[in-house]
Amino acid sequence: MKIGNIDLGNRPLFLAPMEDITGPPFRVICKEMGADLCFSEFISSDGLIRDSWKSRQKLYVLNEEHPVAIQIFGNNVESVVKSAHIALESNPDIIDLNFGCPVNKVVNKGAGAALLNDLPKMKEIATAVIKSVDIPVTAKTRLGWNHDRINIDEVALMLQDCGISAITIHGRTRSMLYSGSADWAPIARVKNNPAISIPVIGNGDVNSPEIAEYNFNNYGVDAIMIGRAAIGNPWIFYHIKTYLKNKKIIEMPSVNERASVCLKHLEGEVKWKGEKRGIFEMRKHYSGYFKGLPYGKTFRNILVQIDNLEKLREILQLVIKKDTLLC
């Protein structure tokens, strides 16, 4: 599969853009585990053109991440174009346009999934950004606003005509937010439309190698994007790739390995965002890192109450040494 001239191989796996989750430290770990393409946190175009420190920080890209995509969102055409040019300073391989974020703070500003109700504006934004940058531009969206207004078939054709290089479709409507089950049938319908020639990436509820294989085989998507299932579990990319290659199920890693990767991730977050913020945002990952282990929940509850890097490092290093959570 290719996005523009970027060859991502056969049945590639992508790390989804997630707010306060997919920063550079986590993206690098996921790349090491087999993710073929990682996306930045979604970044406000208004924040970038106002030179917001938080928005600018999200543009940081490490050399070992490539290929990497930076995702931006907004409602104002001029602002989104300007923010795309600002994003180019980080040397991304792809600019991704967010037309699917369902949260109120984005939708209420007419951005993200709100644009599913304003296709002329979506088209105007996509066309303007594509004309203004010299790297591939992709888009991520949803099936529609709600079950009575599913318009993904129209949206996909429109974006392809604009020049979008690939489209990621989350199998939920905006009204569903993240509840219920993702419906991949409309995604398959888009992919199987003979008028669609761009790559179609499926997203939603892929949390095991078996589901990934089933979705590749039954819905025909070119790639799969993984979001929540990767939080605290970067191994999911390696596990899926191994299963797709030889049907081998890989057990979750040892306590030692989990704690080692967790510590690497923690130190990367602190180096990038500072001790206070890095420790706070890392708390979202602990449940995933120690899920299914004896005393895993208890251990997670201990970690989230600590706001000192040295103390966290001491505990995790002891777990690494003893290869057990009983420290």
Buried (B, 14 or more C-beta within 10 A) or exposed (E): BBBEEBEBEEBBBBBBBBEEBBBBBBBBBBBBBBBBBBBBBBBBBBBBBEEBEEBBBBBEBBEEBBBBBBBBBBBBBEBBBBBBBBBBEBEBBBBBBBBBBBBEEBBEBBBBBBBBBEBEBBBBBBBBBBEBBEBBBBBBBBBBBEEEEBBBBEBBBBBBEBBBBBBBBBBBBBBBEEEEEBBBEBBBBBBEBEEBEBBBBBBBBBBBBEBBBEBBEEBBBBBBBBBBBBBBBBBBBBBBBBBBEEEEEEEBBEBBEBBBBBBBBBBBBBEBBEBEBBBBBBBBBBBBBBBEBEBBEEBBEBBBEBEEBEEBBEBBBEBBEEEBBEB
